[in-house]
């Protein structure tokens, strides 16, 4: 994914577990993400190529945890919640208006990655 300023975020879905079985949780998460991006919740099949050029807006949550390699350091994981379809990048005045009325504590991707 790319935000308006050009910064990138990669969302990974581990659809197959290490034992070769389907990871239903990841499959459901990807299905919800893709249907939201495509703004079509009635899809039975999703072609990943159809996601190219789609937009999504979401609240970005951070989870800081000790590093497994060096417990003195922390790593930050991002979680995209409150996902909603979008038709493009918000213009600056739309962002300000949405930030004024947003009481959920949502974080703008530009602020997050900037």
N, C-alpha and C positions, 0 to 999 in steps of 0.2 A: 504494500500500500504506500501511497505517496500523499503527503499533505500539500496544501497550497504553496508553501514555501519551498517545496522540493525535497524535504526530509522524508526518509523512508522508515517504514515499520514492517516487520515480517511477522505474520501470525501463522503458527504451525499447528496442524491438527494431526495427531498420531492416530490414523484410522485403523491401523493394524497393530495389535499388541505384540510384544516380544515372543509370545507363544504361538503366533500366527493367527490368533482369533481376532474377529472384528471388535474394535473398541467402540461400543455403542454410544458411550458418552461423547467421545470425540466426533463420531459420525453425526450425532444429534446437534452438537455445537456447530459443526461445519454446515449442516443443512440449514439451521436457523440463520447463520451468518450469510450464506449464499442467497437464501430466499429473501432476506432483508435487503441485500445489495441489489438484487434483481427486482425488488418490490413486487414479488409474486409468491404468495404463500400457498398456492395451490399446486406447485410443481411436484411431480413424482420423480423426475430425473433432472440432474443438473450437469451441464457441460461446463467444465472449468473455464473454457475459453470465453463463455458468455459473460464471465465476471470482469473481463478486461474492459476498462472504461466505465465501470459502474462506480457509484459513490455510496458512502455510508457515513452516518454520523454516530458518535458514541461518546459516552463518558469514559475517561481513562482513569483507571485506579492503579495505584502503585503499591507493590508489596516488597518491602525491603527485608531480606533475610541474610544471615551469616553465610559467607561463601563456604562451600564444601572443601575447597582447596586451601583456604586460609581463613579460619574463623574470625580473625581480627579485621577482615574486610567484609563488606556487605555487597550483595548483588540485588538489583532491582528488577522485579518482574512486572510487566504491564498486563492489565486485564481490561478488555473493552466491554463495558456494560451499557445498558440502556440503548442498545443499537436501534437505529431507525433508518429507513431509506432516505436518500438525499439525491437531489438532481444535479448537484455540482457543489463547488466550494462556496461557502457563505461570503458575502461581501462584508467589508469592515463594519458598516452601519448595522447589518443584520447580526453580526457577532456581538456588538455592543448592546443591542436591544435584547438579545437572548441572554447575555451575561447579566444584565440588570434584572431580568425576571427569573433567572435560574437560582433556585434555592437548594438544589440538590447537591451542590458542591462539585459539579462537573468540571472537568479540566479540558481546556482547548488543546488540541494536538499541537498547534503552533506554539503555545506556551510550554507544553510538555517537552517538545523536542528542540525548542529554540534556544 
